[in-house]
Amino acid sequence: MHTSILLATLLIVMSSQVLFAAEKPKMNVVLFLIDDLGWMDLGCQGSEYYQTPNIDRLAAEGTRFTDAYAACALCSPTRASVMTGKYPARLMLTQWLPAGRWSPKENKKQEGRFLRELPLEEFTLAETLREAGYATLHVGKWHLGGPPFSLPAQHGFDVNVAGSEHGAPGGYFYPYTGRWTVPTTGTPVVKTTLPDGKKGEYLTDRLTDEAIALIRQNKDDPFFLYFPHYAVHSPLQAKKEMIARYEAIREKERQGKPAYAAMVESVDQSVGRVMETLRELGLDDNTMVIVTSDNGGLWHATDHAPLRANKGSHYEGGIRVPMIIKAPGTSKQGRANSVPVITNDLYPTILDMAGLPLRPHQHQDGVSLSPLLKGETTLDREDLFWHYPHYNKHLHSAPASIIRRGSWKLIEFLETGRVELYNLASDIGETRDQSESQPELARNLLAKLREWQVEVGAEPMRANPYYEGK
């Protein structure tokens, strides 16, 4: 009799444990991708000029990656890497969209071919999470193709607010319209970022309102909020009262333009409002939050020191970016990790931290950062790569292919064939080219870079028969 009661009790307990495990909510995910936010543009990154208390708090509660990289020095390829877990070279989506700044008369080489939209064949991060039962929510900049085949709706998102083929908003104040000229054709385009609003409304705030409303609507089910802000991309437009506070700072003490600083502060307020909403709803302990950027800051908007160069360049100022991750199940707070990581890694990291099966055939150029989030200090990866067989008009930009191994970074300039080698541990500003003093290392790294180019099918540059220069 006692044995029967004991067995029955045990079965009830086991059943309740199984039921509890089955009902345990999946981890929510909020991914902020800030446009053109430079590596030094946050307080937690060392800036004493930009006011970012909310992002700084996130860094104090999570892990800050000091050697984090965007997969490209320009926006669309990096965004593609986030969605697919692949290097842009493997995707053949290596240029900003729609591009068109190559000159047949002025540029010595023909550019590598590239796609002008994210292929439907890619099974994106959003599609994977939706398949796992997540509500998938897109708010902000898309810039990976346009209608009818390559908007967020075609790549796994249930909801799309303000995402289009355009890389910048029509304007940051209502009615959010503006004109843009397509570089390839000179054709004028009228952009309208949102169809409605009210006088005086600011885009960063409005998108945050939309994001918070979606969080509230989906609070009882797992959700993936992809929040790629249009800010702090040009045009540099911000609230007058915010700009005035930065204009009051002596010019020699400024790190960037007052309008840009005000835009950074508005983004920080957006992050703070979203985090406060998660806390209010009791979701903050079950939500993974990521803040990163798609490339370095614009050269005339912010100062990248000690990094060299800026957006569009594949020196560190163009590709090294802030990356902060706060995730459930990671107890140590305020950790700074110096292992080199890249935006390709976000796809497998999110799946791993959410307890979902990895898709190595999809995110084949990313690795999960969960060991680093849990306190490890190494990853099972030796090299990072970049390939940009294109021209653009950004300062210090040039077609280039790159490998980083440990603290060493080798750049092959694709137009001239010149090679530069830097030790980032002792020369973060890339001021001392060591290709001649370390010839064997340079040869080995270049050979590995060439192997990788073949492996991923990286597009070459060819001689330009129309070139009229010397």
Buried (B, 14 or more C-beta within 10 A) or exposed (E): EEEEEEEEEEEEEEEEEEEEEEEEEBBBBBBBBBBBBBBBBBBBBEBEBBBBBBBBBBBBBBBBBBBBBBBBBBBBBBBBBBBBBBBBBBBBBBBBBBBBBBEEEEBBBBBBEBBBBBBEEBBBBBBBBBEBEBBBBBBBBBBBBBEEEBBBBBBBBBBBBBBBBBBBBBBBBBBBBBEBEEBEEEEEEEBBBBEEBEEEBBBBBBBBBBBBEBBEEBBEEBBBBBBBBBBBBBEBBBBEEBBEBBBEEEEEEBBBBBBBBBBBBBBBBBBBBBBEBBEEBEBBEBBBBBBBBBBBBBBEBBBBEBBBBBBBBBBBBBBBBBBBBBBBEBEEEEBEBBBBBBBBBBBBBBBBBBEBEBBEEBBBBBBBBBBBBBEEEEBEEEBBBBBBBBBBEBBBBBBBBBBBBEBBBBBBBBBEEEBBBBBBEEBBBBEEBBBEEBEEBBEBBBEBBBEBBEEBEBBEBEEBEEBEEE
